[in-house]
């Protein structure tokens, strides 16, 4: 019995369970914080808030600017690493810094990101949640005297738990940790990560309920194998769009970073102001866009072949002849979301890219679906929105398997898994040809950090010269 209790694997699984529990609770706290801040300024919805259409509608311009200013002050005076997307920070720590993450920096990230997202900057929650939860794993590993490999595994446990708890997607969380954070599959890492994901799922369901992230979408099916070529086309377009998005993110962030004369708080404030100006006409770009994404992937036709529109769409958007007005609207919010997200990240705002990528991909797929629906080729444009969402995420993150499984769990639509897999594979291949790096690794590459070479470089740092030196040469 004593030998069992001293088993390294048992100890790791217990620590993984602890990590999963803490990560799930902290993920719920962070989501509640950002929603609470949103509630103060907008209520339950960014789109259908009390300011839209009122005499005080102009205030929408300044709310993201206020959030950007507050976040900028946190970044400037608390932690410089609280800015931008969080996943690259974790990837760098796992690969180059022996999985050491700072609790102080994670707390700063939590407050800065919750403020940015809650006030409407076009950012997502996934990045900050991954940082917070991964830091839990890192701290547990360090404080219990675990070695570097074990601490890395616990960081992966934290990352998996964040995804799992946020989206009720245990398999997606596990794959996210393995494919993106650890970039390896080993039994000694896999088992603790699974344990953490199971615990995080249980705790998360206890806090928020056992429902899919997108729980109200129609059950789409593949009407005919003749639709496959159109899903290939969607994959090609998604890959091209993803490569363009990655380059735009780099372009905006690189050029803004060169402006040394403007203090960080003012940069983030101006970034928020730009988002607010866009949101005055299109409040759909505010926040992570989860509600709009849900309506996009729910686009369906009734028995009369009339489109069923969600609350995110203007009342008169479908009144024009054919589908033109709706198509123009969907393309417009997609392009504006790309611009708003690039500005939010580029100006130094704190938040993630993952959820805005869901929005962009869904809008892209919906646009193609609407065209095909108007031509009488397909009956469910929302199916293309759903697949486009997965394809865009797969190509921007370069985590195809994660995107396929995660989006399947988030939507609970197994019937459309084959076209989803096809589009994701095509999109990833297309983006790979056009862009060397993902949306996460591109930021690191600009600093001369290459994740592909990370493990070897980190190993060399850990070996002392005296340990590798041979004294008796001849």
Secondary structure, 3 states (H helix, E strand, C coil): CHHHHCCHHHHHHHHHHHHHHHHHHHHHHHHHHHHHHHHHHCCCCCCCCCCCCCCCHHHHHHHHHHHHHHHHHHHHHCCHHHCECCHHHHHHHHHHCCCCCCHHHHHHHHHHHHHHHHCCCCCECHHHHHHHHHHHHHHHHHHCCCCHHHHHHHHHHHHHHHHHHHHCCHHHHHHHHHHHHHCCCCHHHHHHHHHHHHHHHHHHHHHHCCCCCCCCCCCCCCCCHHHHHHHHHHHHHHHHHHHHHHHHHHHHHHHHHCCCCCCHHHHHHHHHHHHHHHHHHCHHHCCCCHHHHHHHCCCEECCCCCEECCCCCCCCCCCCCCCHHHHHHHHHHHHHHHHHHHHHHHCCCECECHHHHHHHHHHHHHHHHHHHHHCCCCCCHHHHHHHHHHHHHHHHHCCHHHHHHHHHHHHCCHHHHHHHHHHHHHHHHHHHHHCCCCCCHHHHHHCCCCHHHHHHHHHHHHCCHHHHCCCCCC
